[in-house]
Amino acid sequence: MNLPNKLSLARLFLAPVFVITVLYHRQDNPLFAYLPLIVFLTAIITDAIDGYVARRYNQTTRLGVILDPLADKFLLIVAFITLALTKAAAPSLRIPAWVAIIVITRDIFIVMGSLIIYLMFGYIEFKPSMPGKITTVFQMLTILAVLIGFGYSHIVWNTAAVLTVFSGAHYLTRVNKILGNKK
């Protein structure tokens, strides 16, 4: 297994670690106050490094093409759910539930669409689109904004929500085009 795939796997394992750090978050303890931020930053840094290494050193694999976006989606879904539902342990770490629902719904559509295409036609490489990449960045920025207590987090998560809806519609258009071409 190459380095990019190992980093994607590490990101998958960091998602439950992130949940634990949020559940045990305590403002009065510096270690527990910053641990969710450190874990999430580590996860998104592994995303950047695995993408760079895979492209730069031609280490892109079929497993990596599936594992990398899966790790991203899992990390973000877990982070949004955790920050939308967390109350007692970390009331300062909150994202509105409606934002989490938008993010999760879009990702369910993406996974279901990919599964349908795979079941109907077999493996088809489906490269991430620019709207999808920008959306992922804003979703990550939303989590970071909440974790650092950014005073204007609502602007970041509103932007992420709008981009999520737009990129979801863009994805559905792409899937429809693929399905139309495969008839």
N, CA, C and O of each residue as an XYZ file, in Angstrom:
732
protein
N       0.853     -1.178      0.000
C       0.000      0.000      0.000
C       0.897      1.240      0.000
O       1.836      1.346      0.789
N       0.589      2.161     -0.894
C       1.435      3.339     -1.014
C       1.077      4.410      0.031
O       0.076      4.300      0.739
N       1.917      5.439      0.105
C       1.755      6.497      1.111
C       0.418      7.235      0.994
O      -0.233      7.439      2.018
N      -0.025      7.644     -0.197
C      -1.315      8.334     -0.269
C      -2.475      7.498      0.287
O      -3.352      8.034      0.964
N      -2.483      6.203      0.009
C      -3.552      5.343      0.530
C      -3.450      5.195      2.040
O      -4.473      5.143      2.723
N      -2.245      5.127      2.569
C      -2.056      5.071      4.021
C      -2.571      6.359      4.678
O      -3.183      6.317      5.745
N      -2.320      7.482      4.040
C      -2.802      8.754      4.586
C      -4.324      8.835      4.547
O      -4.943      9.370      5.467
N      -4.928      8.305      3.487
C      -6.397      8.262      3.417
C      -6.960      7.376      4.529
O      -7.959      7.723      5.159
N      -6.320      6.240      4.764
C      -6.744      5.366      5.860
C      -6.585      6.068      7.212
O      -7.443      5.945      8.085
N      -5.496      6.794      7.374
C      -5.292      7.546      8.619
C      -6.427      8.549      8.823
O      -6.899      8.742      9.944
N      -6.856      9.178      7.749
C      -7.958     10.146      7.832
C      -9.256      9.450      8.251
O     -10.037      9.998      9.029
N      -9.476      8.257      7.740
C     -10.642      7.477      8.163
C     -10.597      7.207      9.668
O     -11.619      7.306     10.347
N      -9.427      6.871     10.184
C      -9.281      6.575     11.609
C      -9.344      7.839     12.465
O      -9.708      7.773     13.639
N      -8.992      8.987     11.888
C      -9.040     10.238     12.652
C     -10.474     10.725     12.876
O     -10.720     11.498     13.802
N     -11.411     10.291     12.054
C     -12.804     10.733     12.215
C     -13.375     10.345     13.580
O     -13.908     11.217     14.267
N     -13.289      9.069     14.012
C     -13.793      8.760     15.355
C     -12.970      9.412     16.461
O     -13.504      9.725     17.525
N     -11.680      9.620     16.223
C     -10.848     10.315     17.204
C     -11.360     11.744     17.377
O     -11.408     12.267     18.490
N     -11.742     12.366     16.259
C     -12.303     13.716     16.316
C     -13.554     13.744     17.198
O     -13.713     14.636     18.031
N     -14.439     12.761     17.007
C     -15.668     12.689     17.808
C     -15.324     12.622     19.294
O     -15.910     13.337     20.106
N     -14.391     11.776     19.635
C     -13.993     11.624     21.040
C     -13.453     12.941     21.592
O     -13.781     13.328     22.714
N     -12.629     13.627     20.806
C     -12.061     14.891     21.297
C     -13.133     15.952     21.494
O     -13.024     16.780     22.399
N     -14.172     15.941     20.655
C     -15.267     16.905     20.834
C     -16.080     16.537     22.074
O     -16.461     17.407     22.856
N     -16.340     15.250     22.244
C     -17.129     14.820     23.400
C     -16.436     15.147     24.725
O     -17.097     15.416     25.728
N     -15.106     15.121     24.720
C     -14.357     15.427     25.946
C     -13.788     16.842     25.960
O     -12.929     17.164     26.782
N     -14.261     17.674     25.061
C     -13.817     19.058     24.972
C     -14.091     19.796     26.280
O     -15.180     19.701     26.846
N     -13.086     20.532     26.748
C     -13.252     21.351     27.954
C     -12.482     22.643     27.753
O     -11.271     22.621     27.531
N     -13.177     23.767     27.830
C     -12.545     25.077     27.659
C     -11.519     25.359     28.742
O     -10.548     26.072     28.490
N     -11.707     24.821     29.938
C     -10.817     25.145     31.057
C      -9.512     24.342     31.051
O      -8.640     24.569     31.889
N      -9.379     23.410     30.113
C      -8.175     22.598     30.019
C      -7.574     22.787     28.626
O      -8.169     22.358     27.637
N      -6.398     23.425     28.536
C      -5.821     23.726     27.208
C      -5.679     22.503     26.306
O      -5.919     22.591     25.102
N      -5.293     21.369     26.878
C      -5.140     20.168     26.055
C      -6.479     19.770     25.441
O      -6.562     19.543     24.234
N      -7.512     19.686     26.249
C      -8.821     19.255     25.761
C      -9.537     20.350     24.976
O     -10.435     20.058     24.187
N      -9.151     21.597     25.182
C      -9.776     22.700     24.442
C      -9.340     22.713     22.977
O     -10.145     23.009     22.094
N      -8.085     22.397     22.718
C      -7.558     22.491     21.356
C      -7.440     21.152     20.633
O      -7.119     21.119     19.445
N      -7.690     20.069     21.322
C      -7.540     18.749     20.716
C      -8.437     18.524     19.497
O      -7.958     17.981     18.501
N      -9.726     18.919     19.527
C     -10.535     18.736     18.302
C      -9.947     19.480     17.101
O      -9.935     18.961     15.985
N      -9.462     20.695     17.340
C      -8.854     21.472     16.259
C      -7.599     20.781     15.735
O      -7.396     20.695     14.524
N      -6.764     20.293     16.633
C      -5.526     19.622     16.221
C      -5.835     18.367     15.410
O      -5.212     18.124     14.377
N      -6.788     17.577     15.872
C      -7.139     16.347     15.151
C      -7.707     16.680     13.771
O      -7.332     16.051     12.780
N      -8.607     17.662     13.698
C      -9.207     18.003     12.405
C      -8.159     18.589     11.461
O      -8.136     18.250     10.278
N      -7.299     19.458     11.968
C      -6.222     20.008     11.126
C      -5.311     18.895     10.614
O      -4.916     18.901      9.448
N      -4.983     17.952     11.472
C      -4.156     16.818     11.055
C      -4.838     16.054      9.924
O      -4.195     15.662      8.950
N      -6.136     15.849     10.062
C      -6.879     15.118      9.029
C      -6.861     15.863      7.692
O      -6.631     15.253      6.648
N      -7.102     17.173      7.717
C      -7.136     17.880      6.424
C      -5.734     18.051      5.840
O      -5.580     18.158      4.624
N      -4.720     18.078      6.688
C      -3.348     18.113      6.173
C      -3.018     16.793      5.485
O      -2.354     16.785      4.449
N      -3.482     15.659      6.060
C      -3.241     14.371      5.394
C      -3.925     14.336      4.031
O      -3.423     13.715      3.094
N      -5.080     15.010      3.926
C      -5.783     15.074      2.639
C      -4.929     15.813      1.615
O      -4.772     15.360      0.481
N      -4.385     16.942      2.021
C      -3.552     17.724      1.099
C      -2.291     16.955      0.705
O      -1.905     16.940     -0.464
N      -1.658     16.322      1.678
C      -0.415     15.594      1.403
C      -0.676     14.384      0.514
O       0.076     14.127     -0.426
N      -1.755     13.630      0.813
C      -1.977     12.427     -0.011
C      -2.289     12.796     -1.450
O      -1.855     12.106     -2.372
N      -3.035     13.875     -1.657
C      -3.310     14.322     -3.025
C      -2.049     14.775     -3.742
O      -1.835     14.449     -4.910
N      -1.225     15.523     -3.041
C       0.024     16.009     -3.629
C       0.949     14.849     -3.997
O       1.458     14.784     -5.116
N       1.161     13.939     -3.052
C       2.073     12.812     -3.288
C       1.552     11.929     -4.425
O       2.323     11.498     -5.282
N       0.253     11.664     -4.433
C      -0.318     10.798     -5.475
C      -0.099     11.398     -6.861
O       0.267     10.690     -7.799
N      -0.326     12.712     -6.985
C      -0.152     13.349     -8.296
C       1.319     13.556     -8.636
O       1.748     13.241     -9.746
N       2.084     14.075     -7.704
C       3.484     14.439     -7.949
C       4.345     13.222     -8.273
O       5.206     13.277     -9.152
N       4.106     12.121     -7.556
C       4.939     10.934     -7.715
C       4.213      9.803     -8.435
O       4.603      8.638     -8.350
N       3.156     10.167     -9.141
C       2.400      9.200     -9.946
C       2.040      7.950     -9.138
O       2.266      6.822     -9.576
N       1.470      8.180     -7.942
C       1.075      7.077     -7.080
C      -0.444      6.959     -6.976
O      -0.975      6.453     -5.988
N      -1.124      7.428     -8.002
C      -2.574      7.309     -8.030
C      -2.932      5.846     -8.299
O      -2.429      5.232     -9.240
N      -3.804      5.307     -7.461
C      -4.235      3.917     -7.627
C      -5.760      3.882     -7.699
O      -6.442      4.844     -7.347
N      -6.258      2.770     -8.157
C      -7.716      2.605     -8.211
C      -8.305      2.638     -6.800
O      -9.373      3.207     -6.578
N      -7.596      2.021     -5.847
C      -8.022      2.071     -4.453
C      -8.030      3.513     -3.947
O      -8.970      3.934     -3.274
N      -6.996      4.255     -4.270
C      -6.898      5.643     -3.830
C      -7.987      6.523     -4.403
O      -8.468      7.436     -3.732
N      -8.384      6.255     -5.645
C      -9.453      7.022     -6.282
C     -10.762      6.851     -5.512
O     -11.592      7.760     -5.488
N     -10.946      5.701     -4.890
C     -12.148      5.443     -4.086
C     -11.937      5.859     -2.633
O     -12.806      6.483     -2.024
N     -10.771      5.508     -2.086
C     -10.495      5.716     -0.664
C     -10.398      7.194     -0.285
O     -10.914      7.591      0.760
N      -9.751      8.009     -1.105
C      -9.553      9.423     -0.771
C     -10.876     10.177     -0.612
O     -11.093     10.799      0.427
N     -11.770     10.141     -1.613
C     -13.036     10.862     -1.412
C     -13.903     10.231     -0.321
O     -14.655     10.926      0.362
N     -13.793      8.905     -0.160
C     -14.540      8.243      0.911
C     -14.075      8.752      2.282
O     -14.893      9.034      3.158
N     -12.760      8.864      2.454
C     -12.213      9.377      3.717
C     -12.646     10.822      3.946
O     -12.990     11.197      5.067
N     -12.631     11.635      2.889
C     -13.079     13.035      3.008
C     -14.538     13.104      3.436
O     -14.893     13.828      4.366
N     -15.365     12.349      2.755
C     -16.807     12.370      3.058
C     -17.078     11.870      4.468
O     -17.875     12.458      5.198
N     -16.415     10.783      4.851
C     -16.610     10.232      6.184
C     -16.190     11.247      7.249
O     -16.923     11.482      8.209
N     -15.022     11.839      7.077
C     -14.538     12.840      8.032
C     -15.507     14.004      8.143
O     -15.858     14.414      9.250
N     -15.941     14.537      7.019
C     -16.827     15.705      7.042
C     -18.210     15.357      7.592
O     -18.773     16.122      8.375
N     -18.753     14.227      7.197
C     -20.072     13.841      7.720
C     -20.009     13.652      9.230
O     -20.876     14.135      9.958
N     -18.983     12.950      9.697
C     -18.819     12.736     11.132
C     -18.647     14.070     11.856
O     -19.232     14.279     12.919
N     -17.853     14.964     11.292
C     -17.621     16.263     11.924
C     -18.908     17.091     11.970
O     -19.221     17.686     13.001
N     -19.654     17.135     10.868
C     -20.893     17.911     10.844
C     -21.929     17.334     11.806
O     -22.588     18.083     12.527
N     -22.077     16.016     11.821
C     -23.037     15.399     12.741
C     -22.633     15.685     14.187
O     -23.463     16.078     15.007
N     -21.365     15.488     14.487
C     -20.879     15.704     15.852
C     -21.105     17.144     16.299
O     -21.583     17.381     17.408
N     -20.767     18.096     15.451
C     -20.890     19.500     15.834
C     -22.334     19.998     15.782
O     -22.655     21.033     16.366
N     -23.197     19.272     15.091
C     -24.620     19.636     15.090
C     -25.339     19.059     16.308
O     -26.308     19.645     16.789
N     -24.876     17.924     16.806
C     -25.574     17.248     17.898
C     -24.961     17.477     19.276
O     -25.621     17.264     20.293
N     -23.712     17.907     19.314
C     -23.042     18.093     20.596
C     -23.692     19.216     21.381
O     -23.870     20.326     20.879
N     -24.045     18.908     22.624
C     -24.665     19.924     23.473
C     -23.920     20.065     24.790
O     -23.242     21.068     25.010
N     -24.032     19.096     25.653
C     -23.529     19.221     27.020
C     -22.005     19.333     27.094
O     -21.477     20.189     27.804
N     -21.307     18.476     26.368
C     -19.851     18.437     26.505
C     -19.175     19.685     25.947
O     -18.177     20.151     26.498
N     -19.700     20.216     24.881
C     -19.034     21.354     24.238
C     -20.057     22.278     23.590
O     -20.176     22.296     22.365
N     -20.798     23.047     24.388
C     -21.828     23.910     23.804
C     -21.279     24.984     22.856
O     -22.011     25.499     22.011
N     -19.996     25.317     22.995
C     -19.422     26.329     22.103
C     -19.136     25.773     20.712
O     -18.957     26.536     19.762
N     -19.092     24.458     20.591
C     -18.797     23.829     19.299
C     -20.107     23.412     18.644
O     -20.517     22.255     18.748
N     -20.758     24.345     17.977
C     -22.084     24.057     17.405
C     -22.179     24.525     15.965
O     -21.717     25.604     15.595
N     -22.798     23.666     15.172
C     -23.188     23.992     13.798
C     -24.685     23.757     13.742
O     -25.169     22.779     14.312
N     -25.436     24.626     13.070
C     -26.882     24.374     12.978
C     -27.171     23.036     12.290
O     -26.491     22.650     11.339
N     -28.175     22.354     12.783
C     -28.534     21.040     12.241
C     -28.867     21.121     10.757
O     -28.551     20.198     10.006
N     -29.502     22.215     10.317
C     -29.890     22.317      8.911
C     -28.665     22.310      7.995
O     -28.741     21.811      6.872
N     -27.534     22.858      8.460
C     -26.311     22.839      7.652
C     -25.814     21.403      7.526
O     -25.452     20.957      6.438
N     -25.799     20.688      8.643
C     -25.370     19.285      8.618
C     -26.272     18.456      7.707
O     -25.792     17.596      6.969
N     -27.568     18.713      7.758
C     -28.512     17.958      6.925
C     -28.241     18.195      5.438
O     -28.289     17.257      4.642
N     -27.961     19.430      5.066
C     -27.646     19.742      3.662
C     -26.385     18.996      3.223
O     -26.363     18.376      2.160
N     -25.343     19.060      4.043
C     -24.075     18.404      3.701
C     -24.274     16.890      3.575
O     -23.810     16.276      2.614
N     -24.956     16.303      4.537
C     -25.148     14.848      4.538
C     -26.033     14.413      3.372
O     -25.755     13.400      2.730
N     -27.085     15.163      3.098
C     -27.982     14.814      1.991
C     -27.237     14.820      0.662
O     -27.400     13.907     -0.146
N     -26.434     15.828      0.436
C     -25.654     15.897     -0.807
C     -24.733     14.689     -0.919
O     -24.637     14.070     -1.979
N     -24.056     14.355      0.177
C     -23.128     13.233      0.122
C     -23.844     11.904     -0.074
O     -23.313     11.006     -0.727
N     -25.028     11.772      0.480
C     -25.822     10.557      0.237
C     -26.167     10.458     -1.249
O     -26.080      9.382     -1.840
N     -26.560     11.584     -1.850
C     -26.854     11.577     -3.288
C     -25.617     11.201     -4.106
O     -25.719     10.457     -5.081
N     -24.468     11.707     -3.716
C     -23.235     11.398     -4.442
C     -22.910      9.913     -4.334
O     -22.605      9.267     -5.337
N     -22.973      9.374     -3.119
C     -22.669      7.957     -2.926
C     -23.686      7.082     -3.657
O     -23.311      6.120     -4.327
N     -24.958      7.412     -3.531
C     -25.998      6.630     -4.211
C     -25.841      6.712     -5.729
O     -25.967      5.699     -6.417
N     -25.572      7.888     -6.248
C     -25.359      8.046     -7.689
C     -24.177      7.229     -8.171
O     -24.244      6.578     -9.213
N     -23.099      7.266     -7.415
C     -21.909      6.474     -7.773
C     -22.218      4.994     -7.752
O     -21.795      4.249     -8.636
N     -22.956      4.571     -6.745
C     -23.327      3.161     -6.626
C     -24.220      2.722     -7.791
O     -24.027      1.644     -8.352
N     -25.187      3.553     -8.147
C     -26.072      3.231     -9.270
C     -25.279      3.112    -10.567
O     -25.467      2.173    -11.340
N     -24.391      4.074    -10.793
C     -23.565      4.026    -12.009
C     -22.707      2.761    -12.005
O     -22.581      2.088    -13.028
N     -22.121      2.443    -10.851
C     -21.283      1.251    -10.767
C     -22.092     -0.017    -11.034
O     -21.656     -0.887    -11.787
N     -23.261     -0.120    -10.423
C     -24.087     -1.315    -10.603
C     -24.601     -1.453    -12.034
O     -24.755     -2.565    -12.540
N     -24.863     -0.329    -12.677
C     -25.391     -0.376    -14.037
C     -24.306     -0.581    -15.090
O     -24.513     -1.297    -16.070
N     -23.148      0.051    -14.885
C     -22.149      0.090    -15.948
C     -20.768     -0.401    -15.542
O     -19.863     -0.451    -16.375
N     -20.593     -0.762    -14.282
C     -19.267     -1.140    -13.808
C     -18.494      0.107    -13.406
O     -19.061      1.190    -13.258
N     -17.212     -0.064    -13.234
C     -16.362      1.035    -12.775
C     -16.264      2.121    -13.836
O     -15.910      1.853    -14.984
N     -16.574      3.330    -13.448
C     -16.382      4.507    -14.292
C     -15.672      5.534    -13.436
O     -16.162      5.914    -12.372
N     -14.517      5.983    -13.900
C     -13.804      6.992    -13.123
C     -14.581      8.298    -13.179
O     -14.899      8.809    -14.253
N     -14.874      8.818    -12.010
C     -15.683     10.024    -11.881
C     -14.855     11.050    -11.130
O     -14.862     11.092     -9.900
N     -14.144     11.875    -11.880
C     -13.223     12.826    -11.263
C     -13.988     13.948    -10.562
O     -15.046     14.375    -11.023
N     -13.434     14.418     -9.438
C     -14.077     15.518     -8.717
C     -14.133     16.772     -9.600
O     -13.207     17.061    -10.358
N     -15.237     17.499     -9.478
C     -15.398     18.729    -10.251
C     -14.883     19.910     -9.438
O     -14.691     19.804     -8.227
N     -14.664     21.021    -10.105
C     -14.222     22.220     -9.407
C     -15.257     22.690     -8.380
O     -14.872     23.041     -7.265
N     -16.565     22.712     -8.712
C     -17.537     23.081     -7.673
C     -17.483     22.132     -6.469
O     -17.647     22.570     -5.330
N     -17.259     20.857     -6.710
C     -17.159     19.891     -5.620
C     -15.938     20.152     -4.748
O     -16.015     20.063     -3.523
N     -14.811     20.473     -5.379
C     -13.591     20.762     -4.627
C     -13.748     22.036     -3.786
O     -13.352     22.074     -2.621
N     -14.327     23.068     -4.387
C     -14.544     24.323     -3.661
C     -15.497     24.098     -2.494
O     -15.294     24.639     -1.407
N     -16.527     23.305     -2.719
C     -17.479     22.984     -1.652
C     -16.787     22.270     -0.502
O     -17.008     22.604      0.662
N     -15.950     21.289     -0.822
C     -15.226     20.559      0.222
C     -14.350     21.505      1.034
O     -14.282     21.394      2.258
N     -13.683     22.429      0.360
C     -12.855     23.408      1.076
C     -13.716     24.238      2.027
O     -13.335     24.449      3.178
N     -14.865     24.708      1.562
C     -15.726     25.525      2.439
C     -16.345     24.698      3.565
O     -16.582     25.215      4.656
N     -16.604     23.432      3.307
C     -17.092     22.578      4.386
C     -16.001     22.407      5.453
O     -16.284     22.453      6.650
N     -14.770     22.213      5.012
C     -13.657     22.113      5.961
C     -13.451     23.427      6.707
O     -13.195     23.436      7.911
N     -13.565     24.530      5.983
C     -13.439     25.846      6.626
C     -14.542     26.072      7.654
O     -14.317     26.720      8.676
N     -15.724     25.542      7.389
C     -16.829     25.651      8.347
C     -16.461     24.971      9.654
O     -16.634     25.545     10.729
N     -15.955     23.749      9.561
C     -15.559     23.017     10.765
C     -14.454     23.783     11.492
O     -14.507     23.949     12.711
N     -13.456     24.247     10.745
C     -12.364     25.001     11.365
C     -12.872     26.287     12.024
O     -12.451     26.626     13.131
N     -13.771     26.998     11.350
C     -14.304     28.247     11.897
C     -14.998     28.008     13.234
O     -14.840     28.789     14.173
N     -15.760     26.933     13.311
C     -16.449     26.596     14.562
C     -15.431     26.193     15.631
O     -15.539     26.612     16.783
N     -14.457     25.391     15.252
C     -13.468     24.914     16.222
C     -12.624     26.036     16.811
O     -12.238     25.975     17.978
N     -12.334     27.063     16.010
C     -11.527     28.174     16.544
C     -12.394     29.266     17.160
O     -11.880     30.235     17.719
N     -13.719     29.103     17.054
C     -14.613     30.105     17.630
C     -14.660     31.391     16.827
O     -14.842     32.470     17.392
N     -14.499     31.289     15.523
C     -14.533     32.454     14.642
C     -15.882     33.161     14.779
O     -16.934     32.535     14.653
N     -15.843     34.451     15.033
C     -17.049     35.221     15.287
C     -18.032     35.283     14.132
O     -19.217     35.545     14.337
N     -17.556     35.047     12.938
C     -18.423     35.095     11.762
C     -18.593     33.710     11.133
O     -18.731     33.580      9.917
N     -18.581     32.687     11.975
C     -18.746     31.313     11.490
C     -20.005     31.158     10.663
O     -20.035     30.388      9.703
N     -21.049     31.892     11.036
C     -22.319     31.767     10.308
C     -22.170     32.141      8.834
O     -22.862     31.581      7.984
N     -21.292     33.066      8.528
C     -21.065     33.440      7.123
C     -20.394     32.274      6.395
O     -20.738     31.961      5.256
N     -19.442     31.643      7.060
C     -18.728     30.522      6.445
C     -19.681     29.350      6.222
O     -19.691     28.762      5.140
N     -20.491     29.000      7.243
C     -21.368     27.841      7.063
C     -22.520     28.141      6.119
O     -23.000     27.232      5.442
N     -22.982     29.390      6.049
C     -24.008     29.731      5.052
C     -23.445     29.606      3.638
O     -24.112     29.102      2.734
N     -22.217     30.070      3.461
C     -21.557     29.943      2.157
C     -21.371     28.469      1.807
O     -21.624     28.057      0.675
N     -20.929     27.682      2.780
C     -20.743     26.246      2.548
C     -22.067     25.584      2.174
O     -22.103     24.720      1.297
N     -23.154     25.984      2.836
C     -24.469     25.392      2.544
C     -24.903     25.710      1.117
O     -25.384     24.831      0.403
N     -24.736     26.962      0.701
C     -25.112     27.353     -0.662
C     -24.260     26.593     -1.680
O     -24.780     26.074     -2.668
N     -22.953     26.531     -1.434
C     -22.063     25.807     -2.345
C     -22.392     24.315     -2.377
O     -22.283     23.674     -3.422
N     -22.792     23.766     -1.236
C     -23.149     22.354     -1.168
C     -24.364     22.066     -2.039
O     -24.390     21.071     -2.764
N     -25.363     22.928     -1.972
C     -26.559     22.758     -2.808
C     -26.184     22.889     -4.281
O     -26.607     22.082     -5.109
N     -25.391     23.906     -4.606
C     -24.979     24.126     -5.990
C     -24.179     22.937     -6.520
O     -24.448     22.446     -7.617
N     -23.191     22.472     -5.740
C     -22.358     21.364     -6.223
C     -23.160     20.065     -6.292
O     -22.877     19.207     -7.128
N     -24.158     19.915     -5.420
C     -25.044     18.753     -5.503
C     -25.829     18.755     -6.802
O     -25.957     17.724     -7.463
N     -26.355     19.922     -7.166
C     -27.082     20.048     -8.439
C     -26.137     19.806     -9.611
O     -26.512     19.163    -10.592
N     -24.920     20.317     -9.509
C     -23.917     20.119    -10.555
C     -23.593     18.637    -10.698
O     -23.461     18.133    -11.813
N     -23.465     17.947     -9.583
C     -23.195     16.513     -9.594
C     -24.334     15.756    -10.266
O     -24.093     14.887    -11.104
N     -25.571     16.079     -9.906
C     -26.723     15.400    -10.509
C     -26.762     15.619    -12.019
O     -27.124     14.710    -12.765
N     -26.395     16.807    -12.472
C     -26.327     17.099    -13.901
C     -25.277     16.213    -14.580
O     -25.508     15.682    -15.667
N     -24.112     16.059    -13.919
C     -23.048     15.212    -14.474
C     -23.486     13.747    -14.536
O     -23.233     13.064    -15.528
N     -24.143     13.264    -13.477
C     -24.605     11.878    -13.449
C     -25.641     11.657    -14.548
O     -25.600     10.648    -15.253
N     -26.574     12.608    -14.692
C     -27.587     12.509    -15.731
C     -26.947     12.436    -17.120
O     -27.405     11.689    -17.984
N     -25.899     13.211    -17.320
C     -25.201     13.187    -18.609
C     -24.528     11.827    -18.841
O     -24.581     11.283    -19.943
N     -23.898     11.288    -17.797
C     -23.256      9.966    -17.926
C     -24.306      8.897    -18.233
O     -24.122      8.069    -19.125
N     -25.403      8.928    -17.484
C     -26.464      7.939    -17.707
C     -27.079      8.097    -19.091
O     -27.433      7.103    -19.725
N     -27.212      9.334    -19.571
C     -27.753      9.575    -20.906
C     -26.833      9.051    -21.986
O     -27.302      8.537    -23.002
N     -25.513      9.172    -21.783
C     -24.543      8.690    -22.765
C     -24.377      7.174    -22.775
O     -23.878      6.606    -23.746
N     -24.792      6.525    -21.702
C     -24.599      5.074    -21.577
C     -25.801      4.263    -22.053
O     -25.744      3.033    -22.054
N     -26.875      4.915    -22.452
C     -28.091      4.185    -22.884
C     -27.835      3.361    -24.112
O     -28.741      2.690    -24.605
